[in-house]
Amino acid sequence: MNHAPGPTLAVEQELVIRSIDRETQALLASVLGGFLEIDLQFAPVLDGFTGGHVITHLSREADRMADALLEATGLPVPPLDGERQWEVDPGGLRPAAVLIEDFVESSSRLKAAMAGVHDWSSLAHGVREVPARRLIQLVVHHADLQRSWESVSHEEAAVAVSRLSSVFAAEMSDLLFVVRPDQPLISSAREDGRTVLTGDARALLAWASGRLAQISSGSAADLPPRDRRVWF
């Protein structure tokens, strides 16, 4: 998706931010309703990492993104909160209530920082893509926390897929994603030197993150291989 300066970019960002709000609340509801303390602290969900590690990763990313936006817009960046802002390895072992409080606080910080941006087009590319990157993080890691890909909103998945090549330009610049809700199986073809991937947005995002095995619809046999990326 091209990002022209002015109102068009502002509208696009608002769509992404609304999707972030919905995905944040959905993940929080899943954690509150589907995980016991022992699940978060001891049950591996992602390459040996627990749900607590995944939630801590999302919390620290939200804090880092909030700080980047504050710095880019000339606002003061608060000092590190040593009591709350634990890194992934030790932080994943904290009690569930502490993990959830951390996630809520960091998500609120990021929401406020995004609301404080008055001109997205004035920001550097990496900072401008903070909302899209956050949405991708939330959808992908919510799947790691055992939400089925089939239950992901088509709208949220499509918005995330539309920004993949921009957020991860270094590794996906030769890919073109074409969303077809009526095509559950992903197909691929070569066009103008790029690989064109066509299919359901949820399957496309699962493939891009190396998690296609988690989705029941599968893919066509000619799909290029994709290693799983642990953290987004």
N, C-alpha and C positions, 0 to 999 in steps of 0.2 A: 504494500500500500504506500503510495507516494504521499508525502506530507507537505502540502503547499502551506506557506505562512498565512496567518490571518484566521478568519472565522472557520474555514474548513478544518484546520488542525484543532481548533478549540472544540468544535463539535465532536470530532473523532475522540479526543481525549476525554470528553465528558461521557461518551458511550463506554469507554474502557473503565473509567472510574466508577460508573454505576455498576458495571459487571464485577469490579473488585468488591464493592460493598456487598453484593449478593453472595459472592463466593466466600467472602470472609465470614458472613453470618452462617452460611451453609456448613463450612468447615467447623466452626465453633459448635453448632448444633450437633454435628456428628460426634465430636469429641465428648461433649457433655452427655450425649445419649447412648453412645456405643462403646465406650472404653472404661474399663475398670482401672484402678490404680496400678495393679500388677501388669495389665496390658501395656500401659504407657511406659513403664519402667523396665520391663523384662522381655516382652514378646517382640522379636525382630520383625520388622515390616519391610526393610529396604537394605539389602546387602549387609546384614548384621546390625543395622541401626534400628532403634526402637521408635515407637510413636513419639516418645518424649524427645528424642533427637530430632525428628522431623519438625515437631512444633517449635523447638528451640531454634532450629535453622530458619524457619519462617519468621520468627520473632526478630532474630538478629538481622536478617535481610531487610525487614521493615524499618528497623532503626537506622541501618546504613543508608537506605533509600531516603528516609526522612532527612537525615543529616546532609546528604548530597543535594537535596532540593533546597534546604535552608541556606547552605553555603552558596549555591548557584544563584539564589535570589537575593543575596546580600543580607540575610537575616542571621542572627547569632545562633551558633550551634551549641547546645547545652553540653556540659561535661558528661563523661561516661558515668552511668549509674551502675556502680560496681555490685550493688546488691541485687539488681534485676537483670542486668545485661551479661549473663553467663554465655560462654561460647558452647558449641554443640556438644562436645564430649562430656564435660562435667555437667552442663546444663540439662542434658537429657535425663539425668537421674534425679531431678528435683521432684517433689510431690506434685500430683496432678493439679491441685488448686494453684500452686505457684506457677506451673507451666501455663495454665489457662490465663491467669492474671497477667503474665508476661506477654502472651500473645495478644490479649485485648489491649493492653497499654501500648505496645509497639504498633499495632494496627491503627490505633487511634492517633498516634503521633504521625504516622504516614498519611492518614486521611487529612489531617489538619495541614500538613506540609503541601500536599497536592492542592488543597483548596486555596492555599496562599499564593499559588502561581497565577499571575495575571496575564502573562504572555509566553506560552509554551514555545513559540517560534523563536524566541530570543535565547533559548537554552541550547547548549551543546547537544549533539546527537545522543550520547549515552545517557545524559540526564533527562532529555526529552522522552526517552523510551522507558523511563522508570515505571509508569503505570502499566504499560503493556507487559513488561517483564514481571511485574508483580502478579498480574492476572495469570500469566502462564505458570508461575510458581504455584499459585494457589490451586489451579485445576490439576496440575500434574501431581503435586504432593498430596492433595486430597485423595487421589487415586491410590497413592502409596499407603494412605491410612484406611484403605479397604473400601472406599466408595467405588462402585462399579462405574466403568466408563459409560455404560449404557444409560446411567441415571444423570450424567452431566447434561446440562442445558445445551441444546443445539446453538442457541444464541451466544452463550458464553464461549463455547468451543470455537465457533466461527470467528468471533472477535479475536480470540487468542491466536488462531491459525493465521488470520490476516496480517498479524504483526510479527510472525516468526522470523521471516527473512530479514526484517529490519532490526529486530532485537539481537539476533544471532547472525549478523551479516558475515562475520569471518568464516563461519562453518556452514552456512546455508545460502550463501549468495548464488550458488548454481542451482538452487531448487526453486520451483514455482508450484505453489499449492493452489489447487482449484477445488473449491468446496462444492460437492454435489450431494445434498441430503438424501436423494433417492438412490444413491450408489453406496451401499455399505462396504463393499470390497474396494480396496485401494488399487488403482491401476497406475502404471507409470509408462512414460514415453519420453523420447528425446526430442527437443525442439529448440533450435537456435543455440545449441551448445548447452542447454540446461535440461535437467530432469524435471518433467512435469508430473506431479503426483495429484491424482484426482480421486475424490471419495468423500465420505462422511467426515465432517470436521473433527469429530471425536476420534475417529480412527487415524486421521492425519496427525493429530496432536499426539496420540499414543505412539505412532511410528516415529515421529520427530524426537520424542523423548526416549526412544528405545524401549517402550513398554507395550508394544503391540500384542505381545503374548498375553497381556492382561485382558484383552478385549475379545469377545466371543465371535465377532463378525469376521475376523481374520483379514487376509489380504490376497491379492493375486500372486501367482508364483514368480512373476518377473520383477517383484519389488526389490530395490537395492537393499543390501543389509544395513542395519543401523545399530551401533553399540548403545547400550544403555548408559545414559548420563545420570549419575546418582543425584547430584544437587543442581537445582536451577535457581 
